[in-house]
Amino acid sequence: MNKFIDFRSDTVTQPTDDMRKAMFEAEVGDDVYGDDPTVNKFEKIAAEILGKEAALLVPSGTFGNQLAIFTHCKRGNEVILGEDCHIIQHEVGAAAVISGVQLRPIQSSKGEMNPLHIKERIRREEDDIHYPSTGLICLENAHSNGRVISLENMKEIYKVGKEKNVPVHLDGARLFNAAAYLNKDVKELTQFCDTVNVCISKGLCAPIGSVLAGDRKFIERAKKARKLLGGGLRQAGFIAAAGILALTDMAERIGEDHETALYLAKRLEEFKNIEVLHDSIHINMVFFKLNEFDSIKLMEELLKHNIKINPAEEGLMRFVTSYWTSKEDIDRLISKMKEIME
Ligand SMILES: *Cc1c(COP(=O)(O)O)cnc(C)c1O
């Protein structure tokens, strides 16, 4: 039987051989005491790469975003963010539970928000007895819809935040994908946010973790809040060791996954009942409509051949490429799909 190939997400990525070796050999200590040399090294490297004063290793992307909200905001604050962002769609309503904030979703046009819409909605509790204060603006880049937000849009929103004295948090789960698409250094993106959260366990292949970066004072407060939320880890250097390679070697090559995605999109064009959403392919995700064929049936049939996909979500299929996806894997997927569908 063929090996498993998996197009469901880039979260399924296994660590590389280099990562396994680095984890095995990692020098570790109790990070709650600040004694883990590998965590300290990881956080220093992360801060440098992300262009911020300090950084903090956290257990997951959701943890990093929620920790940012918790640290930036007071209970009863309002957070302005796009209606289709991950924090609203896929974080279990955590901002209400953990931070007691009100999320104020605004219209998103393919992931981009209109800076004027944001400006109009910023409120201060001193101005009216009915008002909460806006505590935070959240951006997402790359967006989970597969598209990359322009630098111009980020810049304008950040300017609004600065003018109104409201901090901006960037959910950069796939920040390196966004930077590769824009052909820019990640610092050119992170200059337009106060804090940023990056997942190391998606396309960057580390097994666990995210990193939250910001200025030193913010990260000090976030560190205390991370402990409160149960995210103070002990010998976390085993994770950080893989994380260092994620942020360096793996981040450098992430653009290759975008080329693989374009190849996959091209091959999907061969099906007359598939409609590829070409303008949504910016990173390692291919979105398409599967017409006149049941996506659950396709999923079940492919699984018999050790190929994993997700069924359609809200009428859209999504295939994701990663470090572990080869051209041969895609050819195998396409030929199996032809057998099943034709
Ligand atoms: C995956 C993801 C997250 C959350 O990461 P988890 O590690 O799954 O908690 C946050 N934001 C975006 C845009 C993501 O894609």
The ligand as an SDF file (V2000), in Angstrom:
LIG
                    3D

 15 15  0  0  0  0  0  0  0  0999 V2000
   -4.5050   27.9510   12.6860 C   0  0  0  0  0  0  0  0  0  0  0  0
   -4.8170   29.3500   12.9260 C   0  0  0  0  0  0  0  0  0  0  0  0
   -4.9260   29.8660   14.2120 C   0  0  0  0  0  0  0  0  0  0  0  0
   -4.9010   29.0260   15.4700 C   0  0  0  0  0  0  0  0  0  0  0  0
   -3.9190   28.1060   15.6000 O   0  0  0  0  0  0  0  0  0  0  0  0
   -4.1120   26.7760   16.4780 P   0  0  0  0  0  0  0  0  0  0  0  0
   -2.6730   26.4090   16.7040 O   0  0  0  0  0  0  0  0  0  0  0  0
   -4.8690   25.8220   15.6430 O   0  0  0  0  0  0  0  0  0  0  0  0
   -4.7940   27.1250   17.7410 O   0  0  0  0  0  0  0  0  0  0  0  0
   -5.1650   31.2170   14.3500 C   0  0  0  0  0  0  0  0  0  0  0  0
   -5.3200   32.0020   13.2810 N   0  0  0  0  0  0  0  0  0  0  0  0
   -5.2430   31.5500   12.0250 C   0  0  0  0  0  0  0  0  0  0  0  0
   -5.4090   32.5070   10.8900 C   0  0  0  0  0  0  0  0  0  0  0  0
   -4.9900   30.2090   11.7980 C   0  0  0  0  0  0  0  0  0  0  0  0
   -4.9310   29.7520   10.5540 O   0  0  0  0  0  0  0  0  0  0  0  0
  1  2  1  0
  2  3  1  0
  2 14  2  0
  3  4  1  0
  3 10  2  0
  4  5  1  0
  5  6  1  0
  6  7  2  0
  6  8  1  0
  6  9  1  0
 10 11  1  0
 11 12  2  0
 12 13  1  0
 12 14  1  0
 14 15  1  0
M  END
$$$$
